[in-house]
Amino acid sequence: MAKHSEYERQRRAAETARVKEIEDAWQGSLPAQVKAEFGQVVKTARERGPEVRQPDMAPGTRPRPPRPGHEPKPPKEDANSRRRR
């Protein structure tokens, strides 16, 4: 958890209060029908939740091979292994 100075906490609280005031003023300026429609859209979006992350590559796409000279090292064999004879 980060520690913030008292000034920083007060500044953030004032910022949050100001944003709330601006949002309330904006919603108060909307007609009732538009406000209800907007509220319904927000509610359905929140119920839907976050979108599922798409894969980075298309299905069936092979990854790029390593550059020459940058191949992965082979697995190291343990010299103290009991299985090795």
TAVEN-V495470 format. One record per backbone hydrogen bond with DSSP energy under -1.0 kcal/mol. NH is the residue of the N-H (numbers start at 1). CO is the residue of the C=O. E is the energy in kcal/mol with one decimal. If there is no record, write none. Layout:
BEGIN
nh = <NH | NH>
co = <CO | CO>
e = <E | E>
END
This chain:
BEGIN
nh = <9 | 10 | 11 | 12 | 13 | 14 | 15 | 16 | 17 | 18 | 19 | 20 | 21 | 22 | 23 | 24 | 25 | 26 | 27 | 28 | 29 | 35 | 36 | 37 | 38 | 39 | 40 | 41 | 42 | 43 | 44 | 45 | 46 | 47 | 48 | 49 | 61 | 70 | 81>
co = <5 | 6 | 7 | 8 | 9 | 10 | 11 | 12 | 13 | 14 | 15 | 16 | 17 | 18 | 19 | 20 | 21 | 22 | 23 | 24 | 25 | 31 | 32 | 33 | 34 | 35 | 36 | 37 | 38 | 39 | 40 | 41 | 42 | 43 | 44 | 45 | 58 | 67 | 78>
e = <-2.3 | -2.6 | -2.6 | -2.5 | -2.3 | -2.6 | -2.4 | -2.6 | -2.4 | -2.4 | -2.3 | -2.2 | -2.2 | -2.3 | -2.7 | -2.5 | -2.4 | -2.4 | -2.8 | -2.1 | -1.1 | -2.5 | -2.2 | -2.4 | -2.6 | -2.3 | -2.1 | -2.3 | -2.4 | -2.2 | -2.4 | -2.1 | -2.3 | -2.1 | -2.0 | -1.3 | -1.9 | -2.4 | -1.1>
END
